[in-house]
């Protein structure tokens, strides 16, 4: 039985799992879940994923949800090594980068507010998160000045985990490839974001 991935094509967490599947060349069937129709809240879905969230996988009867947990499972089973299970590197992405999804969403709301004359997003909140993002990228630049990737000279899961939200930063005015402020981040991001696995997932 081929592995099945249940998710939404534009979901950042779904894209995270897709990228790892492509990176490991694992055959899989994509089962699209239409969140606009509430399919993720249907009884047959919540019977598997009680939180009603995407993605989840069914690997020949073994069901698992939470994108990072799925990726680690895939790396262990199909990669043959504990790829990505470097505690510090894995924690860096979760605690120092994933938090900026709030910044991405706030910036998107600010853009939509201008377009549709909606109530504007709190500019102080956006400014605070922008300053925080800058301080994090400075730290990333230091780390990436020591090694090619976050956990050494081999690409691992924590590097790939950055792709979904890292790609969204450009849409919000921060291009990690063009900024001269973080040369090591720029070099790393050019490498990671040009992976064939990511390009296939995003149709680039």
N, C-alpha and C positions, 0 to 999 in steps of 0.2 A: 504493500500500500504506500503510495507516494505521500509525503508530508503535505499537510494542508495548512495554509496560513490564512486565517480569517482577519480581515482588516479593511481599512479605508485607504484607497490609493493615495490620497493627499495627506494622510495622517503622518505626523512626524515620527511617532513611535512605530507605526507600521513600516515606514521607510527605513527605520533603524534595523529592524529585523530582516527586511528584504535585502538590505545591503550586505549583511553578514551571510545570508543564504547565498547570494551571488558570489561573495568573496570566497566562500568555501565550496562553490560549485555544487550545492545541494539541490537536487531536483525537487520542485514543489509545485503545488497547485494553489493558485491564489483565489480565495473566495471573498468577493467584494461584499462588504456590509454597508448598506445605505443608512447612514445615521439620520438623514433628513426624514426618512420614513419610520424612524424609531426601531429599526431592526435589531439594534444593539440592546434594546430594552424588552424585546420579545421573550416569552417564557422559555423557548428552546435555546435562546442565546444565554440568558441569565442562569439557566440550569448548568451551563458550562462555566461562564464567567459571571459570577454573582454581582460584580460591580458594574456590569453593563458597559465595559470599555473594550476598545480594540488596541492591540491585536491579541490573538491567542493562536496557538498551534495545536494540531492533532497529528502526532507522529506515530502512526500505526497504533492508535489507541492511547498513547501517552499524551495527555493534555496539559498544557502549561500556558500561563499568561504572565504579564508584566514583561515589557520588551527587553530590559537588560537581563533578566533571568533567562528569558528565551535565548538570547544571544550567547550567554555563557554555556547554556546546555548544548547549543549547536556547536560551539567551539570545542567543547569537551568530547562530544560524540563523533562529530564529523571532521574536526580538525586534528584529532588524535593527541592533542596536547592541551595543557591548561592555558590556552591562549587567552590573554586578557585578564586572567585572574591575578593581577598585580594589585593588591589592596590600595596602595597609595594612588596609583594612576587611575584606577576605577573610581575612587572617591573624588578625585580632582574634578572629573567631569560632572559628577552628580551634585557636588556641594558648591562648586565654584563657577560652573558654566550653565548647567540646566536651569538654575535660578533665573537666568535672563530670558526665559520664555515669557516671564511677566513683562519684561522690557519690550520684547517683540510685540506682544499683544497690546500693550499700552500705546506703542508707537502706531500700530495699525489702527487703533481706535481714534488716535489723534488725526490720522490721515482721513479716516472716514468721516470724522466730525467736520473737518474742513469741507469735504466734498458734499456732504448732505445736511450741513447746517445743524448738526446734532450738538448736544452739550459737550464742550471740549473736555479732553482728558486733563487731569491735574498736571500742569507743566512742572510743578515741583517734584512730583513723583517720577516723571520721565527724566528730569535733570539728575535726580539722585541716583537712579538706576544707571544712567549713562556714565556718570562719574565712577560708579562702582564697577561697571564693565571695564572702563579704562584701567582701573587699578588691577583688575584680575588679569587683563591682557599683558600688563607690564610683568606680572609674576610668571605668566605663561612664557613670555619671551626669555626670562631668565632660565627657566627649566629647559626650554627647547634650545638654549645655547649650550647645554651640557650633553644632550643626546639628540639623535635624529628624530625620534618619536618620544611620546610622553613617558614610556616605560623602558626605553633603551633604543637600540638601533634596528629593531624589527617592529613593523606595524602590528598593533594589537587592538583588541576590542575598544579600549578607552579612546583611541584615536578615532575609530569609526563612529563611536557614539556621538561625537561632536557634529557630525555632518548635517543632520536635519535642521537644528537651530542655527548652526554656523552659517548655513546657506541662506537662511532667512535674514541674517544681519544686513546683507547687501541691499535687500529690499527696504530696509529701514535706514539706509544712509551710511552704513559702516561696511566698507569693502576691505576684507582682510588681505586681499591681494594687492591693493593699491596703496594702503597706508604705509608710510615710511617710518611710522613710530615703533613698529614691532617687527623688525627684520626677520627674526627667527620664527615668529608666528606666521609671517607671510610665506616663508620658505616651506614650513610644515603644512600650511593650509593649501598651498599650491599642489603639494604632493598628495595629500589626503583627498582633496576634492576632485582630483583628476583620476581617481581610481576607476577602472572600467566598471566595477560593481556599482558604484554610486551613479555613474553616468547612465547605466542601463536602467536603474531604478527610477531615475528622474527623467529618462527619455532625452538625454542630452546628446 
